[in-house]
Amino acid sequence: MIEYDCLTVKDKLECFSLRQIDGNVGILGEGNSNKEYLVKASMRLVNSTGHFYINGEDVLSVTSEEFKDYLWIKLSEIPSDPYTLFSELYDIKSHFVEIVMSHGLGDEHYAEELALEYVKLLGLETSVLDKYTFQLNPMEAKKVEIALASFLNPEVIFVEDIGCGLNDVQVNVILNSLLDMESVTDSSFVVLDNDPAVISRLADYTVVLYKGEIIEEGEEVLSFPLHPYTQAYLGGYLRPSLPGRGCKFSSSCPFSSFRCKEEIPKGANVGRSFVRCHLYPW
């Protein structure tokens, strides 16, 4: 179960708050949504303020040494570019071994057995463990990073733009691999993507992020979008916009009023969703 309390990265992410969610969360946003800063802040890669709770524990308040112990066990990451996850100096098997042994969870033999179990589960040949990063094709690299992020059964796994560099058929295969992995682990996914279809397949709860702000969230966002931005996004007719002093989408919104341009929407609960838009409540 995850929860965010006003997680903020200056000029990038504005008071990202999310109530306790038990299940997979999808973060839908364009390239300029700054959704990647949610991962960077959660992994303590950038300076931030606020809180990030995993099962009631604020992982951003622990010491640096304690946080290192949490990596791979409490939280892990599947980046959009899998090749950034590996060192070219070591074969794939060595990455599994190093993680297991650095956490004091077992010896080399135990790590290898665990790695074998997970690559088989993902339909990979066991020989992939003897390969180096430059020897992996894109599909192998994606599946190996899924195995590496999942094999210690972390509580939360960040999944970033999973379809990057893949065609539609390959994306579907990878999504099935993630769902297979979910069925054998206790991990929850935080899925960050610009593709609503990916969010729909993997997430139980959807958050729409626009220029670093949450504008809409709920369990039915993709089926019943309320915010004009979300409607335009899902409808495929977005236009470039310049942020105003009020709602950041006001310069492109067909329903924009003077109030929208000057006053930041506070938000309202509408049905099973929460939306920040002056159109609601009616």
PEDA-V340996 format. One line per field, one symbol per residue. ss: DSSP state (2 for helix, 1 for strand, 0 for the rest). phi: phi as a letter, one per 30 degrees, with the letter a starting at -180 (. if undefined). psi: psi as a letter, one per 20 degrees, with the letter a starting at -180 (. if undefined). A space follows every 10 residues. Layout:
ss=???
phi=???
psi=???
This chain:
ss=0111111110 0011111111 1000111100 2220022222 2200000011 1111001100 0002222222 1000111100 0222200000 1222222222 2200000222 2222222222 2000022222 0122200222 2222222222 0000011111 0000000222 2222222222 2222000111 1110022222 2200111111 0011111100 0000000222 2222200000 0000000000 0000000222 2200000111 0011100000 00
phi=.cacbhdbbe ibbchdbbde cckdccccad dcdiddddde ddcicbdabj bbcchicddd cddddddedd diccbbbcdd cddddccddb ddeddddddd ddciclcddd dddddeeddd ecicdddddc dcedcddedd dddddddddc dchddbbdcc hddeicdddd dddddddddd dddcbcdccc ccaccedded dcccbccccb hibdcaaldc eddbdcdedd dddddibdbe bcdcdcddcd dcddcdbeed dcbdddjadb icbcbcaddb dd
psi=pqppnlpppp jgpomopprp poapppopqa hjikhhiggg ghjkiqprra qopolipoii irrhghhhhh phghqrpnrh ohiiiqpiiq rghhgggggg hhjkiaahgg ggggggghhg hjkqqhihhi rrgiiprhgg gghghgghhh ijlqhpppop mhjpjqrggh ghghghgghg hhijrjqqqo ooqjohhggh hhqhpppppo ljqpiqqaij ghhmpgphgg ghghiklqqq qppahdpijh iipijprhgh hhppphqqpo cjrppnpiiq r.
